[in-house]
Amino acid sequence: MFISQFTLESDKTNEQTLKAIMKKKMSETMNAAGLLSFECWVNETQEKIAYSHVIKWESKEHFQICVRESHAKGGGVKKPELPITKTVRQYEWVDIDLL
């Protein structure tokens, strides 16, 4: 299993832009081969808001294929001219007993 996490954070004044970007990303990903689950999380403070997609894949290869296909179609997330912080994290499953 492989997990990718994609987070966008900005001032609350940019919330609608963040939502639009995240909805686009979700629609590009929902029918991808190897997709196990797709969740959207939010973290909100008084002044900031962050939306995060946590996506579980059968394998890292499935994730990489989805990214390549998305970029080939002109997809991917193009950072708007707003103060938005983009963070991408990736996790691979590990058996803790083998560490």
C-alpha positions, 0 to 999 in steps of 0.5 A: 500500500502507498499513501499520498497526501496533498495539502493546500493552505492559505488565508481564509479569504482564499477558501473558495479557490482552495475548494475549487482546486481540491475538487478538480484534483479529486475529479482527476483522481477518482477513476484512477487504476489502483485507487483504494480510497480518497479522503478530504480533510480540513484544518482551520484556524482563526485566519488560515484554512488547509484542505488535504487529500489523503489518497490510498493506492495499491502501490507506488507505481499506481500513484506514479501512473496517475500523476504521469497521466494527469500531467500528460493531459495538462492536469496537475495543480497549477499554483494560482497567483495567491499566497497558497502553500502546497505540501505533498507527502508520500508514505509507504507501508512498513512492518514495524517488527522489521525495523 
